[in-house]
Amino acid sequence: MSQKGDYFVCLGLVPGVYSEQQLADRLADIREARPGQDRLADATLAYCVLRDSDRQRRYLSRLLVGRATLRRGRDADRPDEAGPSSADDGDLEAAFSASVAGLLEGDSGVLRYSNRRRLLDLAARLGINPFEANLLIERARFRATHRPAWPTDQLPPDQPVPLPTHPSSRAVRWLIAIGLALLADVVLLAVLLRG
């Protein structure tokens, strides 16, 4: 295989759990692009390996455990540094989150207990502590069930959503302020005239 020996890379996918239909669609997209013979052969081989869900999960587990082992090995060589690089953690967390998203059922974000146990076992093998693994699982469930109220291409994800400002709302605030000032004047005039 010419593309780093990674079946997911051959199909242009992030490591995760994919249905056979998703893999078939991805292979069809690659075939439509009319790549070279080597690329097509790699993609076809990757599809054949990953279409079996049990084989796909074993491969994903080996792939992610291998990455975690490499990360730990690099960290052992650098005792003066604080810990693993955030890019490696981000890759592992992204792959783990993709695995979670692949195991969710429907739009309701249901995750069976047996699948949760499998994910927690995978997280332990990856070096992700159970608390962080549960946070990643819940974040993936939340993202699966909650759709943004605005188009995501209009705002960067870290920018707060601006509150709507209507010209009429500003005018209404001014009218209320003027009305309260006039009311206070009338009350004050009534108190002074009585006294």
Secondary structure, 3 states (H helix, E strand, C coil): CCCCCCHHHHCCCCCCCCCHHHHHHHHHHHHHCCCCHHHHHHHHHHHHHHCCHHHHHHHHHHHHHHHHHHHHHHHHHCCCCCCCCHHHHHHHHHHHHHHHHHHCECCCCECCHHHHHHHHHHHHHHCCCHHHHHHHHHHHHHHHHCCCCCCCCCCCCCCCCCCCCCHHHHHHHHHHHHHHHHHHHHHHHHHHHHC
